[in-house]
Amino acid sequence: MKLRIITFTAMISALCAVGAMIKVPVGVTSAALDSAPAFLGAVFLPAPVAGIAAAIGHIVSAEIGGFPYGPFHILIAFEMYIVVWGFTKLHQKNHSILKWVYAIIANGILSPLPFYWLISPEMFYSVTPGILITTIINVVIAGFCMPVLSKAFARKEAHS
């Protein structure tokens, strides 16, 4: 793996960790601004690597929140990997609107769905609104930052 990709992955993972410390008060202790940097990783990371950065970001967020769902956080980290992997693929194919819709639906609604059966329907219904709100906040932050980051990255690539 190129040193540049490793460096960008570490940077995105670190930004996810910082975002994990900014909690969104929606009743879910691991709800935080940890996925906004991961979505931004779509600008300059391959899809699998952006997904890894997102998974790391979730694990840090869960740790800061005290791992309220115990080992289920491994599942959530895997879901974050899938969400950001798909988002990055859509970004790379220039699906400018679809990638944001996908991020909101996949992370805000589909990601909590396994907990309907794994824990209880009540748990699913109680956490999904908070997760959806937090996802929208993360997507809005990434949406505002991505055009600037894309331009800066394109400019740097042109000069390399």
HELIX and SHEET records of a PDB file:
HELIX    1   1 LEU A    3  ALA A   20  1                                  18    
HELIX    2   2 SER A   35  LEU A   40  1                                   6    
HELIX    3   3 GLY A   41  VAL A   43  5                                   3    
HELIX    4   4 ALA A   47  ILE A   64  1                                  18    
HELIX    5   5 PHE A   72  GLN A   92  1                                  21    
HELIX    6   6 LEU A   98  ILE A  105  1                                   8    
HELIX    7   7 ALA A  106  LEU A  110  3                                   5    
HELIX    8   8 PRO A  114  LEU A  118  1                                   5    
HELIX    9   9 PRO A  121  HIS A  159  1                                  39    
END                                                                             
